[in-house]
C-alpha cells in the first residue's frame, strides 16, 4: 500500500500529513480532506514548504457515507486515516467498508448528543471488517495509542502480566492565554466535565469530575497537579488485559483552567443539548468552541514540555516490579519542525506511525483492533526515530496516589 486519504484538517491532521510527507517511501500519495477545503489547502502549503512534497486536497462531509466512499474510490486510497471528530467514526468506518479500504483513527466514537466515550459501537464492526478482509485500527494517537502500546511493550519485555497501571498525561506548556484548550475545545471540555471512572477489582468506580487531585513530580516538567479522569483506553485495557486489578488515568490542569471550566459549567456554557437563541437552535458548547482560541493557532505561542506515560506494576519471575515508561516532548521543538504545538504533535505522529504499520503490512490482520492488541516493537522503534523518543525506568514500588 502506498496511497492514503486523511480526513480532518485540524491540528492533528496538520501534523500527521507533514510527518507522512517525510516518508515518501511509505506514503507515495497523500490526500487531505475536510468539510472546509481552504484549511486543507493551507496545510498543503505548509507541507510543501517544509518537505517539498505536494499533497492533494478535497472537500468532504465525513457524515455523508456515499460521498466519502466515492472520494475514496476517486483518490485510489487504500487506507483512510480518520483525524476528524469522534462523532464521525462510524460514518467513516461505513464508508471504508463500502469502498473496500482499511481504516485507522485516534479517538473512539461518541454520540454527538451524549458525552459517552465507549468502544462498543466500533467493536461491533469486528465481523464486518473481518469478512471483508479489511483492518480497522482504533485509537492510534498518544492516549489512547502510545500509552496502550507502552503497556503491551512492558508486558512483552519486562513483566509476566500487568497488575496495576496508571496513565499520566502532563502538559507543562504555557500559551499565555487566560483560557485555551490544547486540542479541540468541544472534545476537551466534554472529557473534562464527564464523571471520573477507573477500573478496580473487576468493576468501575465512579467519582465526580475533577474532584480527586494529586501532585506528581514529572520528569523534565516538575511538580504538577493531576486529576483522576475517565479516558477511553481504560475500557480497552481492562478488556484486553483481563488480569489488571486497577487501571487509572490522570491529566494535569492548572488552577486557572479548573476555575474557568467550573464557571462555564455553572452557567450552562458546557451544555451539549440545544437551546433557543433569537429563534435559532444552538448548542452552547459548540458556540463556546467558536469563541475560544483555535488550538491550531497556539503553536507559535506555546513554550514548555509535555510528559506522558504509564506507571505499570506486575509480576516478573519470582518478584514484582514497577516500571515508568514515558515520552517528553518540547512545544517549541515541535513548532520548529512541523508548525504545531506538542499536544497536536503527540497525537499526529502516532497516527502517522500507525498508518505506516498498516502500509508496511505489519498491522494488517482483518478485523477491528485496539493498539494494545498488536505487536508493539516496530511501532516503538518508529517513535524513537520520528520525534517521540521514550524512556523506561524501574521504580521502587508503585507510587501511592
N, C-alpha and C positions, 0 to 999 in steps of 0.2 A: 504493500500500500504506500502511496506517495501523495495522495490528494485529500485535503481536509477542508471542511466547512466549519467555521467558528461562528456561533450565534451569540451576540451580546457585545455591545461596544462601550461598556463601562470601563472602569479602571483595571479590572482583572483581564478582560478581553484585550485591552491595550497592551498589557504586559505579555500575555500569552503569545500574541502574534509576533511581537518583536523577538521573543525567545525562539519561536518556531523558525522565523526567518534566519536566525543564526545557525540553523541546522538544515541547510538545503539538501544535504544528503538523506535526510529523513522526510522533510516536508517539501516536495517539489512544487506543489501548487497550493496556495492558501487563499481562501475566500472568507472575508469577514462580512457578516450580515447583521442588520439590526432594523428596528422599526424606523429609525432616523438615519438615513444613509449618509447624511453630512457628517455625523460622528464617525462613521466608518472611514470616510474619505480623509478626515483629519488624522485618524490613527494610521491610515495607509501612508500618508505623507511622512509621519514620524518614523514608520518602519523603513521607508526608502532613505530618509536622511541618515538613519543610524546604521543601516545594514546594506544599503544599495539594492535590496530586494523589492520588487514590485508585487504587491498583493492585490487581489481583486476585491471589489466591494459590491454589496447588493442590498436592496431594501426587502424586508420581510416582516410580516406579523407572525411571530412564532406560535400564536394560538390557532392559526389557520393551517390545519394539517395538510389539506390538499396542496395549498400554495407552497408550503415548506417542502413537501415531497417533490413537487415539480422543480423547485430550486435545487434540491439535492441532485436530481437527475440532470438538470441543466449544467451544473458545475462539474459533474462527474465525481463528486466527493465519495470517498469510501468510508469516511468517519465524520460524524457530527460531534463537535465539542460544544456542549451547552454551557455558556457562561452568561446566560440571561437570568431572569428572575425565577425563583423556585416554583412559582405558580405555573410556569410554562413547561415543567419537566415532562409531564405525562403527554402533553401535545407533541413535544419533540420526540419522545420515545415512539409515539404512534406514527409520526412522520418517518422515522428511521425504519420501522417495520414495513411501512407502505413502500418505501423506496429501496429496501433491502440493503441497508448500511449499518455499520456499528455506531455505538453511542457512548459518550462519556460526559459526566457532569462533575460539579464541585459541591453541590448542596442538595439535600433531599427535598422531595416535593412537600409543599404545604398548600392547603386551600387558601385562596385569596381572602375569603371571608372568615377564616378561622385560624388563629395563630397556633397551629398544631403541627409540630415538626416530627413526622414519623416516616419510617421507611416502608410500611406495609403496602402502600399503594404501588410503589415501584417494585418491591419484591414479588408482587402478584403478576408481573410480566415475565417471570422466570421461564415458564413453559413456552410462551410465545417466542421469546428470543432464542431459546434452545432449539425449538422446532424449525425456526427459520435459519439456523446455523449462524446466528449473529451474537455478538458480545455487547453487553452494556456494563460499563464500569461506573459505579456510584461513588461520589464523594472524593474525587482526586484533587482536593485543594490542600490546605495545610491542616486545618482542623474543622471538618474531617479530612482525612487523606494522609498526610505525612505522619500525624500523631498515631494513626492506626497502623501504618506501615512500621513506624518505630516499634510499636508493641509486638508486631509479628517478628521483626528482626531480633528483638531481645529474646523472645520465646524460642526462636530458631537457634540463636548463637550463644545465649547466656544462661537461660533458665529452662527448667523442665516444664514449667507451666507458670501461669500468672495468677497470683492470689489477690494482690491489691494493685490498682492503677489510678493515679491522679494525673490528669492532663492540666497543665499550667500554661496559660496564654497571657503573656505580659507585653503590652505596648508601652514602652518608656518614651515614646516620641512626643514632641510638643509642636503644634502648628500655630500657636499664637492666637487662635480664635477663642472667643468666650465659650462657644459651644459648637462642636462639629463632630460628626461621626467619621470613622476612618474607612468604612465601606457603606454601601447603600443604606441611607438613613432609615428607610422603611423597614428593611430586614433587620438592621441592627437594633432598632428600638423594639420591634416585636420580640426579638430574642431576649433582650434585657428585662422587659416587663413581664415575661412569662414566668409562671411558677417554677421555682427551682426543684429539680429532681435528681436523685442519684440512686445507683443500684447497690443494694446491700443485703446480703444473706437471702438472696432469692426473691427480692421484691423491690419495688420502687418506694423511696422515701421522699416525701414532698415537704418543702419549706417555702414560706412566702418569698417572693422575688427580692433579691438584693438585701437580705437580712442577715446572712452569715458571712462575716468578713474576717480575713486572716492576713497578717503581714508576712511577707516572704521576701528573702534576700535573693534576687535574681542575678545570675552571672551577667556581668557587663552592664547591668542596669541599676542594681541596687535594690533597696527595700521598697516594696510597693504593696498597697492593699489589694488583695484579690478576693473576689466574691464567688460563692458557690452558685452555679447556674446549671440549667439543663442544656445539653448540646447533643445533636443527633447521633454522634459517634458512640455515645453511651449505649444506645439501643442496639447498634450493630455489634459492638464489642461484647456486650453481655450475651448476645445471641451466638456469636461465632467463637467466643472463648467461654464456654459454659462453666469452666472451673473458677471464674472470677468471683471472689467473695464481695469485693467492693470496687465500684468504679465511679469516679467523680470528675467533674470539670470545673475549673476555676478560671476567671478572667479578671484582669486588673482594670480598675477605674479610679480616676481622681475624684476628690470630693466635689469639685465644681461640676463634673459630669453627672454624678449622682444627684446633686441638688437640682440641676436643670431637668433631668428626666423625671424626678419626683414632682416638680411643679407642673411640667407638661402633662403628666399623667393625672394629677389632681384636677386640672382644669379641662380635661377631656380631649387634649390635642393628640393623644396616642390612640384614640379610638379607631377601630377598623370597620365599624358599622357606619352606613351612610347617614348624613344629617342634611336637612334642607336649609340652604342659604340663598336668600334672594330668589327663591323659586327654583333653584337648581340643587340637585343632589350632589354632595361632595363627601369624600371620606377624609376626616380630619388628619389622619396620619399621612395620607398622600399629599394633602395641602402643606403640611409641615415639611415634608421632604422637599417640596418645591421652593421653600423659602430658606432652607438651611444650605450651608456651603456644599458644593458638589465635591465629594471625596477625590474625584479625579483631578481637581484643581489645587489640591493641597500639597502635591509633591514638592514644589519649589519652596514651600514654607516650613516643611516638617524636618525637625532635627531630632537626633537621639536614636535609640535602638529598640528592637523587639527581641524577646526571648521566649520561645515556645517549645514545649517538650513534655515528656512523660517521666514521672517517677513510678517505677514498677518494682514490686516485690514478689518473690516466689521461690519455690524450692530449686536448689541446684545440687544434685547429688545428695549428700547426707546433711547439708546445711541449707539455710535460707539466706538469700542475698537480695540487695536492693540496688537498682541502677537508675541514674538520672541521665536521660538521653535528650539532647536539645539542640536547637539552632539559634544563633544570634545573627540578626540582620540589621544593617545600618540604613536608616532612611535616606541619608544624603548620598550614600554609595548607590543605592537603588535608583535614585533620581538621575544621577550621572550616567548610569548605564542604559536605562530604558525610559526615563522621563516620568517615573511614578514613585510614590512613597512605598514604604516597606510592607504595609498591610496588603495592598493590591499585589505587590511583588511576591509575597509569600503564598498567595493563592494562585497567581498566574503561572509561576514557574512549575509547581507540581501539576497543574493542568497540562502544561506542555509536556512534562516528563511522562505523565500517564498516557497522553496521546502517542508519545514516542514508543512507549512499551507496546501499545497496540499496533502501531505502524510496523514495528520490527517483528511482530508475531509472538512476542514474549508473553503478553497478556491477551490471549485471543481464544479462550475457551468459550464455546457457545453458552449463553445464559446470562443471568444478571448477578453481578458480584460486587461486594464491597471490597475496598482496597486491602483490608486485613486478611482476606481470604486468598490473596495472591502472593507469589514468591516475591520477597522484598529486595533481593540482593541487587539486581540490575537497576532498580529504581533508586536505591540508596547510593549506588555509585554515581548516578547522574546528579543527585543532589549535591554531591561534593564537587563535581566538575562544572555545574551550571548555576552557581550562585547561592546555594543554600547548604554550605558545609555543616556537618553535625558533629557533636562531641558526645561521648558517653563516659560517665564516671561512676565508680562504685561508692555508695553511701554507707554509713554506719547505721543501718536500720531505716525503716520508713519514717518520715517526719510525722510528728504528732500534730495534726491540724484537722 
